[in-house]
Amino acid sequence: MGTYVKKGDRIKGKQIQCEARKISNPIPIPKSGRHKAQQIILKNNAECEIKKESKHLNPQ
């Protein structure tokens, strides 16, 4: 499994664990219709790992 380090690289999964030295306050963002989600920004040595794969995403 590779480690993605370039700007614009993304990871997707059903459950993702993240670690960082600094985390911003959650910001509510619109997703679809009345459904909303939250966004945070991880800063300083940020790292994420997929803990559970999504059944609906196709591997590429």
C-alpha positions in Angstrom: 0.0 0.0 0.0 1.3 3.4 -1.0 1.5 6.6 1.0 0.1 9.7 -0.8 2.1 12.9 -0.1 1.4 15.2 -3.0 -1.0 18.1 -3.0 -4.4 17.0 -4.2 -4.0 13.4 -3.3 -7.2 12.0 -1.7 -8.2 8.9 0.3 -11.8 7.6 0.6 -13.3 5.0 2.9 -16.1 4.2 5.2 -14.0 5.0 8.2 -10.8 7.0 8.3 -8.6 7.7 11.3 -6.6 10.9 11.3 -3.8 12.3 13.6 -2.4 15.8 13.6 -0.8 18.2 16.0 -3.4 20.9 15.3 -7.1 20.5 14.2 -9.3 23.4 13.2 -12.9 23.9 14.5 -15.5 21.8 12.6 -17.2 23.7 9.8 -20.7 22.6 8.6 -20.7 22.1 4.8 -23.6 21.3 2.5 -23.5 17.9 0.7 -26.7 17.0 -1.0 -30.2 18.4 -0.4 -30.8 18.7 3.3 -27.9 16.4 4.2 -24.9 18.2 5.8 -21.4 17.2 6.7 -18.6 18.7 8.7 -15.1 19.6 7.6 -11.9 20.0 9.6 -8.4 20.9 8.6 -5.5 18.9 10.0 -2.2 20.8 10.4 1.4 20.0 11.2 2.4 16.3 10.5 -1.1 15.3 9.5 -1.7 11.6 8.7 -4.8 9.6 7.8 -5.4 5.9 7.5 -8.4 4.0 6.2 -9.7 1.8 9.0 -12.7 0.4 7.1 -13.2 0.2 3.3 -16.3 1.4 1.7 -18.4 -1.2 -0.2 -19.6 1.4 -2.7 -16.2 2.6 -3.9 -14.5 0.8 -6.7 -10.7 0.3 -6.3 -8.6 2.0 -8.9 
